[in-house]
Amino acid sequence: MIFYLKLGPLLEQGLRLLRQWRHRARSRRQLLALDEQRLKDTGLSRAEALREGCKPFWQS
């Protein structure tokens, strides 16, 4: 029981990190898929989208 109490917050933190990584990866794939008009609507250039979209998921 004591082991679980110590491990619980660590597991929660790990799951939170995995969700954040998954969100970043999905967002970056979507960013790379935007056409020129959508990029213009968001105020990003293709170069900026590529720079952000090509980052590894673990890098903020």
N, CA and C of each residue as an Amber inpcrd file, in Angstrom:
protein
   180
   0.8180000  -1.1930000   0.0000000   0.0000000   0.0000000   0.0000000
   0.8620000   1.2580000   0.0000000   1.8750000   1.2880000   0.8160000
   2.7450000   2.4610000   0.8790000   3.4500000   2.6560000  -0.4550000
   3.8590000   1.5520000  -1.0960000   4.5110000   1.6290000  -2.4070000
   3.5860000   2.2930000  -3.4200000   2.3010000   1.9160000  -3.4230000
   1.3290000   2.4850000  -4.3630000   1.1610000   3.9820000  -4.1210000
   1.1250000   4.3980000  -2.8660000   0.9430000   5.8130000  -2.5560000
   2.0960000   6.6540000  -3.0910000   3.2900000   6.1090000  -3.0640000
   4.4530000   6.8310000  -3.5790000   4.4910000   6.7890000  -5.1050000
   4.0190000   5.7070000  -5.6890000   4.0680000   5.5390000  -7.1320000
   2.9260000   6.2720000  -7.8310000   1.7940000   6.4600000  -7.1670000
   0.6160000   7.0960000  -7.7560000   0.9090000   8.4410000  -8.4060000
   1.4800000   9.3970000  -7.6710000   1.7660000  10.7000000  -8.2790000
   2.7560000  10.6110000  -9.4420000   3.6890000   9.6870000  -9.3510000
   4.6620000   9.5080000 -10.4260000   3.9640000   8.9950000 -11.6880000
   3.0490000   8.0430000 -11.5170000   2.2910000   7.5400000 -12.6650000
   1.4200000   8.6390000 -13.2720000   0.7790000   9.4160000 -12.4280000
  -0.0500000  10.5210000 -12.9190000   0.7860000  11.5090000 -13.7200000
   1.9530000  11.8400000 -13.2260000   2.8380000  12.7660000 -13.9230000
   3.2840000  12.1800000 -15.2610000   3.5910000  10.8880000 -15.2660000
   3.9890000  10.2310000 -16.5110000   2.8660000  10.2170000 -17.5300000
   1.6550000   9.9290000 -17.0930000   0.5050000   9.9350000 -18.0000000
   0.2330000  11.3320000 -18.5400000   0.3780000  12.3280000 -17.6890000
   0.1880000  13.7170000 -18.1220000   1.2170000  14.0780000 -19.2000000
   2.4430000  13.6530000 -19.0090000   3.4970000  13.9220000 -19.9860000
   3.2090000  13.2130000 -21.3100000   2.7590000  11.9700000 -21.2440000
   2.4260000  11.2430000 -22.4690000   1.2820000  11.9090000 -23.2270000
   0.2670000  12.3870000 -22.5050000  -0.8470000  13.0970000 -23.1570000
  -0.3540000  14.3780000 -23.8230000   0.5340000  15.0820000 -23.1420000
   1.0830000  16.3230000 -23.7020000   1.8810000  16.0280000 -24.9720000
   2.6830000  14.9970000 -24.9570000   3.4690000  14.6140000 -26.1420000
   2.5570000  14.2300000 -27.2990000   1.5020000  13.4650000 -26.9860000
   0.5670000  13.0470000 -28.0330000  -0.1370000  14.2590000 -28.6380000
  -0.5110000  15.1990000 -27.8000000  -1.1550000  16.4260000 -28.2870000
  -0.2090000  17.2240000 -29.1840000   1.0430000  17.3660000 -28.7470000
   2.0280000  18.0940000 -29.5720000   2.2230000  17.4290000 -30.9280000
   2.3710000  16.1150000 -30.9170000   2.5940000  15.3900000 -32.1760000
   1.4090000  15.5850000 -33.1170000   0.2000000  15.4600000 -32.5980000
  -1.0030000  15.6280000 -33.4170000  -1.1100000  17.0610000 -33.9460000
  -0.8670000  18.0330000 -33.0830000  -0.9440000  19.4390000 -33.4890000
   0.0790000  19.7650000 -34.5710000   1.2590000  19.2200000 -34.4310000
   2.3090000  19.4980000 -35.4170000   2.0120000  18.8340000 -36.7530000
   1.4360000  17.6440000 -36.7320000   1.0170000  17.0110000 -37.9920000
  -0.0540000  17.8510000 -38.6780000  -1.0000000  18.3480000 -37.8890000
  -2.0700000  19.1750000 -38.4440000  -1.4990000  20.4790000 -39.0020000
  -0.5520000  21.0620000 -38.3160000   0.0780000  22.3000000 -38.7900000
   0.7590000  22.0740000 -40.1310000   1.4710000  20.9570000 -40.2720000
   2.1540000  20.6630000 -41.5320000   1.1730000  20.4200000 -42.6780000
  -0.0390000  20.0240000 -42.3450000  -1.0350000  19.7180000 -43.3730000
  -1.8030000  20.9540000 -43.8470000  -1.6280000  22.0910000 -43.1820000
  -2.3680000  23.2920000 -43.5630000  -1.9360000  23.8020000 -44.9380000
  -2.9000000  24.2730000 -45.7020000  -2.5720000  24.8750000 -47.0000000
  -2.1550000  26.3420000 -46.7870000  -1.7150000  26.9700000 -47.8500000
  -1.1840000  28.3320000 -47.7450000  -2.2210000  29.3220000 -47.1980000
  -3.4790000  29.1690000 -47.6120000  -4.5120000  30.0910000 -47.1470000
  -4.7440000  29.9460000 -45.6420000  -4.7770000  28.7250000 -45.1690000
  -4.9660000  28.4990000 -43.7220000  -3.7780000  29.0300000 -42.9270000
  -2.5800000  28.8450000 -43.4540000  -1.3990000  29.4000000 -42.7740000
  -1.4920000  30.9140000 -42.7230000  -1.9100000  31.5170000 -43.8260000
  -2.0590000  32.9700000 -43.8670000  -3.0920000  33.4220000 -42.8390000
  -4.1960000  32.6720000 -42.7250000  -5.2360000  32.9980000 -41.7460000
  -4.7120000  32.9690000 -40.3160000  -3.7680000  32.0750000 -40.0490000
  -3.2010000  31.9680000 -38.7010000  -2.0230000  32.9080000 -38.4840000
  -1.5600000  33.5430000 -39.5490000  -0.4430000  34.4720000 -39.4250000
   0.9190000  33.8070000 -39.4610000   0.9660000  32.5890000 -39.9960000
   2.2380000  31.8650000 -40.0740000   2.6970000  31.7370000 -41.5120000
   3.9980000  31.7660000 -41.6910000   4.5620000  31.4820000 -43.0080000
   4.7900000  29.9720000 -43.1140000   5.0280000  29.5060000 -44.3250000
   5.3230000  28.0790000 -44.5130000   6.5970000  27.7150000 -43.7520000
   7.5910000  28.6090000 -43.7660000   8.8560000  28.3440000 -43.0630000
   8.6260000  28.2020000 -41.5590000   7.7880000  29.0640000 -40.9870000
   7.4930000  28.9710000 -39.5570000   6.7470000  27.6760000 -39.2360000
   5.8010000  27.3240000 -40.1020000   5.0510000  26.0890000 -39.9010000
   5.9810000  24.8780000 -39.9850000   6.8900000  24.8890000 -40.9300000
   7.8420000  23.7860000 -41.0580000   8.7620000  23.6980000 -39.8470000
   9.2310000  24.8580000 -39.3970000  10.1300000  24.8760000 -38.2380000
   9.4260000  24.2820000 -37.0090000   8.1810000  24.6840000 -36.7720000
   7.4450000  24.1640000 -35.6230000   6.9900000  22.7260000 -35.8540000
   6.5000000  22.4490000 -37.0400000   5.9450000  21.1350000 -37.3350000
   6.9650000  20.0160000 -37.3670000   8.2080000  20.3500000 -37.6020000
   9.2530000  19.3240000 -37.6900000   9.9740000  19.0810000 -36.3640000
   9.5870000  19.8100000 -35.3240000  10.1890000  19.5770000 -34.0170000
   9.7720000  18.2000000 -33.4930000  10.6320000  17.5460000 -32.7530000
  10.2300000  16.2830000 -32.1260000   9.1400000  16.5400000 -31.0850000
   8.2760000  15.5590000 -30.8650000   7.1400000  15.7400000 -29.9670000
   7.5500000  16.0750000 -28.5390000   8.7230000  15.6750000 -28.1260000
   9.1430000  15.9190000 -26.7420000   9.7180000  17.3320000 -26.5590000
   9.8930000  18.0640000 -27.6360000  10.4780000  19.4010000 -27.5550000
   9.3860000  20.4560000 -27.6230000   9.3780000  21.3660000 -26.6550000
   8.3420000  22.4100000 -26.6670000   8.7790000  23.6110000 -27.4570000
